[in-house]
Amino acid sequence: MPSRPRRRLLHTSDVHLGAYDSDEGGESRAELHRTFQRVIDIGLEYDVDLALIAGDFFDHARVSDDTIAFARDQLARLSAPVVIGPGNHDHVGAGSIYDRTAHVFSEVDVKVIRQTGGESIELLDSQIEVWGRAHDETDSRFLPFADPPERGTAPWQIAIGHGHYIHPDALRSQSFHILEQDLVAADRDYVALGHWERMTRVSAGIGRVAAYSGAPKSLSAHNGGYVMVVDLEEDGTVRLTAVPVEGHRAPIGHHAIPTLASG
């Protein structure tokens, strides 16, 4: 196989900007903003080529204009394209936060997955193609990775989605199901997942890598605290590095990341 272009991605999710917009003291809101600012700092430190936000970037559609402006200003600092895959808190469709941000985000290089049937976005001179499906709140049985298209022509094929990875032995009580066979069928080099606050790598088939970045700051105060740096190597290898939002960095390995495997 010919060598592929080496690229580096930043993967985050569940930022929940706007969750504390009504906080009278403002301390929780300020801390949430500082945390996301640190996420962008990490992207700059690692000189990433592309950022992926796998859902729940915003906590709801009623966030303040100031929060939207803050998000725009931080993404503009990155000087790299950004792809947002909406989640259950920041859905597309009627009343979407992304209708409110469309004009503001047009000022920066931000692309939002908007098609409920799925869409592909080519980036970086067609070196990377990102595929995902958007949720619009009308489908109670929404499946983030249903009916993926065949791999495109770009050297690197990425998928982005927001939902629950369901272990083959688990009870399927949650919505937004993601099954291992869905990830295998997607046949992407890396699958950027959101919805879990805890950073976790999941099974996606032989030679395929899928992981939750975890929340940079957990709203429940039990998990989170990381972002993911994804290195796409010339030989096709996908290497993950877990970067604490605060403190030292740690390469991901079996000793450093919880892994939920099938079987």
Secondary structure, 3 states (H helix, E strand, C coil): CCCCCCEEEEEECCCCECCCCCCCCCHHHHHHHHHHHHHHHHHHHCCCCEEEECCCCECCCCCCHHHHHHHHHHHHHHCCCEEECCCCCCCCCCCCHHHHCHHHHCCCCEEECCCCCCEEEEECCCCEEEEECCCCCCCCCCCCCCCCCCCCCCCEEEEEEECEEECCCCCCCCCCEEEHHHHHHHCCCEEEEECCCCCEEECCCCCCEEEECCCCCCCCCCCCCEEEEEEECCCCCEEEEEEECCCCCEECCCCCCCEECCC
